[in-house]
Amino acid sequence: MTESDPWSWLERMPAPWSAPESVRKPTASVLTNIVIAMLSSEMLGNDLIEIAGELQAEHARFNRWMGSFAKSSLSLEATFHRNAAANDAVRRVYEAWISYSSLFEEGQRKVWVAVSERQVLEVVLIEAKASLASLQSTV
């Protein structure tokens, strides 16, 4: 493709993350499924439950915004870039969750075993929420 090709930007797009089968159900939303796994695990304290809920709410706002404003106001390229960034945020949440939950389970569900991974999960959840919020800017 040449630079005059209106679709040349597709070649510069990062390869999308393909979510593992384990988080593709029960809903069509990978993030929702990760949050369901977190909440049903009983591994989270109320602080992380609150942040996970806030992330889920921000994800819903992002999807609503993408389906309304972005769809009608942004270029296809801008829409693709925002979806790619949102997908990357979900990937980071998944990776942090798997790291924490795996170590927590291996440590026979003793809180002190995965303190560092829990802190990383908390930071990643907060960052993902902020990322989804910032992607909704009209700039």
Secondary structure as UniProt FT lines:
FT   TURN            3..4
FT   TURN            6..7
FT   HELIX           8..12
FT   HELIX           21..23
FT   HELIX           30..41
FT   HELIX           46..65
FT   HELIX           66..70
FT   HELIX           71..73
FT   HELIX           76..106
FT   TURN            107..109
FT   HELIX           111..114
FT   HELIX           115..134
FT   TURN            135..136
//
